[in-house]
Amino acid sequence: MSIDISVIVPIYNVAAYLPRCLRSLAAQRVDAAVEFVLVDDGSSDESGRICDEFAAANGNARVIHKKNGGVSSARNAGLDAAQGTYTAFLDGDDFLRADALAIALDAMRRGADGVFFRYASVQDDEEVARPDAPEEIWLEGPQVHLALLEHREGLLENVFKVLRRASIGAVRFPENVRCGEDAMFLFEALRGVRRAVIPAQTLYFYRVRPGSIMRSLRPEVLDQRIFAHEEVERISRETWPETAETAQARTLFMRLYILNDMMDNPNVGDAACFRRHVRGLRRNLGALLKNRSRVWLPASRKAYALALCLCPGAARLLHKRRVRQRGKQ
C-alpha cells in the first residue's frame, strides 16, 4: 500500500515528554495512509521502550534504534526510511492538534508543495487555544522565502512543516552542524517549493524546556548560528535574488542577537568570544548600515549596532541598565 504522509520523529532522552507527543500522533483524524517513523537516537532513558510499545500498539508506526549521532543524523535516518508522498517532521517533546495532518494533507492535495504550521509555546501537556486567523495564507515563489526569512505569521524554521518528498529529493540535514541545521535543510529544500500555505489554525504545540541557555552560549554554538544564517543567505540569493537583502539583514541581526545573549548572561558567555563577535559585527557594519530591511534592521537597531561597534564597553553598560529597568516594570 502506498503511503500518503510520513511523520518523522527524532527522539533522544525525552521520556518525560514523549507519551504526549505519541498520543497526539495516535489521535490524528486523517483520511489517508499515514506512517510514523520514530528514530531513537541512542537514548539512555526509557524513550526507546516507549517507542517500541507505541509501535506494537499502532501498526502504522515503526521504530529505528540507532547509535547516538545527533538530531540531524536521526532526521536523516528517518528521511531515508520514509515512504510517504509527503514528509513531516515532529520533535519528540512537541505535539500536534488532532486535525493537524488532515488540514496539511488537504492543502497539499490542493497544490501546495509545503505547509507551515502556526504554533503556540507550551510548558506542559495542555494545548493552548488561540483564535484562528481570518483565512489560510498562500505563498508563491519568493514569497515563501520571504515569509520564513521575516518570520511572518510567526513562522519559524524549526516548527512543524510538511513538504512534498519530491521537493526534498536528496537534501539532508547537515550532521556537522548542531545549531541552525533546521534552517539550512529547509532553505535547501525550498529550492523545490513553488507554492506553500499557512493554515489559519494553530496546530503545533512547541514545548519550552528550561536549561537551554548554557548550551546555546557555547562559543562553537554561537559560531554555528552565524554560519547557518550565512548559508541561508547564500541559498536565498541563489534561489530568489530578490530576497537577498532580507536574508542579509537576518544574518546581520543574528550578529547583534548573539551579542545581546552574551550580555544578558554574563556569567555564561565567554569574554574572548564576545570580543571576537564584536569584531565580526564591525567588519559587517557598512553592510548593516546600508541594508534597507526595516523588519530586521530598523533605524534604532542600526544606531545600537553602531554604538556597540564604536564603544562596546559603554554599550554593555547601557544594555545592563535597560535590563534592570525592564526588571523593575
C-alpha positions as CSV (number, residue, x, y, z in Angstrom):
1,M,0.0,0.0,0.0
2,S,1.3,3.4,-0.9
3,I,1.9,5.9,2.0
4,D,0.4,9.4,1.7
5,I,2.3,11.1,4.5
6,S,5.3,10.1,6.7
7,V,5.8,11.8,10.1
8,I,9.5,11.6,11.2
9,V,10.1,12.0,14.9
10,P,13.7,12.2,16.1
11,I,13.9,11.1,19.7
12,Y,16.7,11.4,22.3
13,N,16.1,11.2,26.1
14,V,12.7,12.8,26.1
15,A,10.9,10.0,28.0
16,A,9.1,12.6,30.2
17,Y,7.5,14.3,27.2
18,L,7.3,11.6,24.6
19,P,4.0,10.0,25.6
20,R,2.2,13.3,24.9
21,C,3.8,13.5,21.5
22,L,2.9,10.0,20.6
23,R,-0.7,10.4,21.9
24,S,-1.1,13.3,19.5
25,L,0.0,11.1,16.6
26,A,-2.3,8.3,17.5
27,A,-5.2,10.8,17.8
28,Q,-4.8,12.2,14.2
29,R,-8.1,12.2,12.3
30,V,-7.0,11.9,8.7
31,D,-8.4,10.0,5.8
32,A,-5.1,8.9,4.4
33,A,-2.4,6.3,4.7
34,V,0.0,7.7,7.4
35,E,3.2,6.2,8.8
36,F,5.0,7.3,11.9
37,V,8.8,6.9,11.7
38,L,10.2,7.1,15.2
39,V,14.0,7.4,15.3
40,D,15.5,6.6,18.7
41,D,18.9,8.2,18.6
42,G,20.6,6.1,21.2
43,S,18.5,7.3,24.1
44,S,19.7,6.2,27.6
45,D,16.4,6.7,29.3
46,E,13.1,5.0,28.6
47,S,12.4,6.7,25.3
48,G,13.3,3.6,23.3
49,R,11.0,1.4,25.2
50,I,8.1,3.9,24.9
51,C,8.7,3.9,21.1
52,D,8.6,0.1,20.9
53,E,5.4,0.0,22.9
54,F,3.8,2.6,20.7
55,A,4.8,0.7,17.6
56,A,3.4,-2.5,19.0
57,A,0.0,-0.9,19.6
58,N,-0.1,1.1,16.3
59,G,0.5,-0.8,13.1
60,N,1.4,2.3,11.1
61,A,4.4,3.1,13.4
62,R,7.9,1.8,13.2
63,V,11.0,2.4,15.3
64,I,14.6,2.8,14.2
65,H,17.1,2.3,17.0
66,K,20.4,3.8,16.2
67,K,23.7,4.9,17.8
68,N,23.6,8.5,19.1
69,G,24.6,10.8,16.3
70,G,22.6,14.0,16.9
71,V,19.3,15.3,15.8
72,S,20.3,15.8,12.2
73,S,21.6,12.2,12.0
74,A,18.2,11.0,13.4
75,R,16.2,13.0,11.0
76,N,18.3,11.8,8.1
77,A,17.8,8.2,9.1
78,G,14.0,8.9,9.1
79,L,14.2,10.5,5.7
80,D,16.0,7.5,4.3
81,A,13.3,5.2,5.7
82,A,10.2,7.3,5.0
83,Q,8.0,6.1,2.1
84,G,5.3,8.8,2.0
85,T,4.5,11.2,-0.8
86,Y,4.7,13.9,1.8
87,T,7.1,14.2,4.7
88,A,6.6,15.9,8.0
89,F,8.8,16.5,11.0
90,L,7.8,16.5,14.7
91,D,10.2,16.7,17.6
92,G,9.7,14.2,20.4
93,D,8.9,16.7,23.0
94,D,6.3,18.7,21.0
95,F,2.8,17.6,19.9
96,L,0.0,18.3,17.3
97,R,-3.7,19.1,17.3
98,A,-5.8,16.1,16.3
99,D,-6.7,17.6,12.9
100,A,-3.2,18.8,12.0
101,L,-2.4,16.2,9.4
102,A,-5.8,16.3,7.8
103,I,-5.5,20.1,7.3
104,A,-2.0,19.7,6.0
105,L,-2.9,16.9,3.6
106,D,-5.9,18.9,2.3
107,A,-3.6,21.8,1.4
108,M,-1.1,19.5,-0.3
109,R,-3.9,18.0,-2.4
110,R,-4.9,21.5,-3.5
111,G,-1.5,22.1,-4.9
112,A,0.8,23.2,-2.1
113,D,4.4,22.0,-2.1
114,G,4.8,22.9,1.5
115,V,2.6,23.5,4.6
116,F,3.9,25.6,7.5
117,F,2.0,25.5,10.8
118,R,1.2,28.3,13.2
119,Y,2.4,27.3,16.7
120,A,1.9,28.0,20.3
121,S,4.5,27.7,23.0
122,V,3.6,25.4,26.0
123,Q,5.3,24.3,29.2
124,D,3.1,21.3,29.9
125,D,0.9,18.8,28.1
126,E,-2.1,21.1,27.6
127,E,-3.0,22.7,24.2
128,V,-3.2,26.5,24.1
129,A,-6.4,27.7,22.5
130,R,-5.8,30.6,20.1
131,P,-8.3,32.1,17.7
132,D,-7.9,31.2,14.1
133,A,-6.5,33.7,11.6
134,P,-9.1,35.1,9.2
135,E,-8.0,32.7,6.5
136,E,-5.2,30.5,5.3
137,I,-2.4,32.2,3.5
138,W,-1.0,31.0,0.2
139,L,2.5,32.0,-0.8
140,E,4.0,31.8,-4.3
141,G,7.7,31.7,-5.4
142,P,9.9,34.1,-3.5
143,Q,7.1,34.9,-1.1
144,V,7.8,31.5,0.6
145,H,11.4,32.5,1.3
146,L,10.4,36.0,2.4
147,A,7.8,34.7,4.8
148,L,10.3,32.4,6.5
149,L,13.1,35.0,6.4
150,E,10.9,37.6,8.1
151,H,9.1,35.2,10.4
152,R,5.7,36.4,9.0
153,E,2.7,35.0,10.8
154,G,5.1,33.7,13.4
155,L,6.8,31.2,11.1
156,L,10.0,29.6,12.4
157,E,12.3,27.2,10.6
158,N,12.2,24.6,13.4
159,V,8.5,24.4,13.7
160,F,6.3,21.7,12.2
161,K,6.3,21.6,8.4
162,V,5.1,19.2,5.7
163,L,6.9,19.1,2.4
164,R,6.5,17.1,-0.8
165,R,9.0,14.3,-0.9
166,A,9.8,15.3,-4.5
167,S,10.8,18.8,-3.2
168,I,13.2,17.4,-0.6
169,G,14.8,15.0,-3.1
170,A,18.4,14.2,-1.9
171,V,18.5,17.2,0.5
172,R,19.6,16.1,4.0
173,F,20.3,17.8,7.4
174,P,23.9,18.8,7.8
175,E,25.3,16.4,10.5
176,N,28.3,18.6,11.3
177,V,26.1,21.5,12.5
178,R,24.3,21.4,15.8
179,C,22.6,24.8,15.7
180,G,20.8,26.1,12.7
181,E,20.6,22.8,10.9
182,D,16.8,23.2,10.5
183,A,17.2,26.4,8.6
184,M,20.0,25.0,6.4
185,F,17.9,21.9,5.5
186,L,14.7,23.9,4.9
187,F,16.1,26.5,2.6
188,E,17.8,23.9,0.5
189,A,14.6,22.0,0.3
190,L,12.7,25.2,-0.6
191,R,14.5,25.3,-3.9
192,G,11.9,22.8,-5.0
193,V,8.9,24.6,-3.4
194,R,6.9,27.0,-5.5
195,R,3.6,27.1,-3.6
196,A,3.2,26.9,0.2
197,V,0.3,27.5,2.6
198,I,0.0,28.6,6.2
199,P,-3.3,27.2,7.6
200,A,-5.4,29.5,9.7
201,Q,-5.4,27.3,12.7
202,T,-2.8,26.9,15.4
203,L,-1.9,23.2,15.0
204,Y,1.6,22.8,16.5
205,F,2.5,23.0,20.2
206,Y,6.1,23.8,20.9
207,R,7.3,22.8,24.3
208,V,9.6,25.3,26.0
209,R,12.1,23.4,28.2
210,P,14.3,25.1,30.8
211,G,18.1,24.9,30.8
212,S,19.0,25.5,27.2
213,I,20.8,28.8,27.6
214,M,24.0,27.1,28.9
215,R,24.2,25.1,25.7
216,S,23.2,28.0,23.4
217,L,26.0,30.3,24.6
218,R,28.9,27.9,24.0
219,P,31.4,29.7,21.6
220,E,31.1,26.9,19.0
221,V,27.3,27.1,19.0
222,L,27.4,30.8,18.5
223,D,29.7,30.4,15.6
224,Q,27.4,27.8,14.1
225,R,24.4,30.1,14.4
226,I,26.2,32.7,12.3
227,F,27.4,30.1,9.8
228,A,23.8,28.7,9.4
229,H,22.4,32.2,8.8
230,E,25.2,32.9,6.2
231,E,24.3,29.6,4.5
232,V,20.6,30.6,4.4
233,E,21.6,34.0,2.9
234,R,23.7,32.2,0.2
235,I,20.9,29.8,-0.7
236,S,18.3,32.6,-0.8
237,R,20.5,34.7,-3.0
238,E,20.9,31.8,-5.4
239,T,17.3,30.7,-5.4
240,W,15.5,34.1,-5.4
241,P,17.9,37.0,-5.8
242,E,15.2,39.5,-4.8
243,T,15.2,38.0,-1.3
244,A,19.0,38.6,-0.8
245,E,18.8,41.8,1.1
246,T,16.3,40.4,3.6
247,A,18.4,37.3,4.1
248,Q,21.5,39.5,4.6
249,A,19.6,41.6,7.2
250,R,18.6,38.5,9.1
251,T,22.3,37.4,9.3
252,L,23.3,40.8,10.5
253,F,20.6,40.9,13.1
254,M,21.8,37.5,14.3
255,R,25.2,39.0,15.0
256,L,23.5,41.6,17.2
257,Y,21.3,39.0,18.8
258,I,24.1,36.7,20.0
259,L,26.0,39.6,21.5
260,N,22.9,40.6,23.4
261,D,22.5,37.0,24.5
262,M,26.0,37.1,26.0
263,M,25.3,40.4,27.7
264,D,22.1,39.1,29.1
265,N,24.0,36.2,30.6
266,P,27.5,37.5,31.6
267,N,28.2,34.5,33.9
268,V,27.7,32.1,31.0
269,G,29.2,33.8,28.0
270,D,32.9,33.8,27.0
271,A,34.7,37.2,27.1
272,A,37.0,36.3,24.3
273,C,34.1,35.0,22.2
274,F,32.2,38.3,22.9
275,R,35.2,40.4,21.6
276,R,35.5,38.2,18.6
277,H,31.9,38.6,17.6
278,V,32.1,42.4,18.2
279,R,35.0,42.4,15.6
280,G,32.7,40.4,13.3
281,L,30.0,43.0,13.7
282,R,32.5,45.8,12.9
283,R,33.6,44.0,9.7
284,N,30.0,44.0,8.6
285,L,28.9,47.4,9.9
286,G,28.9,49.0,6.5
287,A,26.6,46.4,5.0
288,L,24.4,46.7,8.1
289,L,24.0,50.5,7.8
290,K,23.3,50.3,4.1
291,N,20.7,47.4,4.4
292,R,17.1,48.6,3.8
293,S,15.2,45.9,5.7
294,R,13.1,47.5,8.4
295,V,12.0,44.2,9.7
296,W,15.4,43.1,11.0
297,L,17.3,46.4,10.9
298,P,15.2,49.5,11.8
299,A,17.0,52.7,12.5
300,S,17.1,52.2,16.2
301,R,18.8,48.8,15.8
302,K,21.3,50.3,13.4
303,A,22.1,53.0,16.0
304,Y,22.6,50.4,18.6
305,A,24.9,48.4,16.4
306,L,27.0,51.5,15.7
307,A,27.3,52.2,19.4
308,L,28.3,48.6,20.1
309,C,31.0,48.7,17.4
310,L,32.4,52.1,18.5
311,C,32.3,51.6,22.2
312,P,31.3,48.1,23.3
313,G,32.0,48.7,26.9
314,A,29.6,51.7,27.1
315,A,27.0,49.7,25.1
316,R,27.3,46.9,27.6
317,L,26.7,49.2,30.5
318,L,23.7,50.7,28.6
319,H,22.3,47.2,28.0
320,K,22.6,46.3,31.7
321,R,20.8,49.5,32.6
322,R,18.0,48.6,30.2
323,V,17.7,45.1,31.6
324,R,17.5,46.4,35.2
325,Q,14.8,48.9,34.1
326,R,12.8,46.1,32.4
327,G,13.1,44.1,35.6
328,K,11.5,46.9,37.7
329,Q,8.5,47.2,35.4
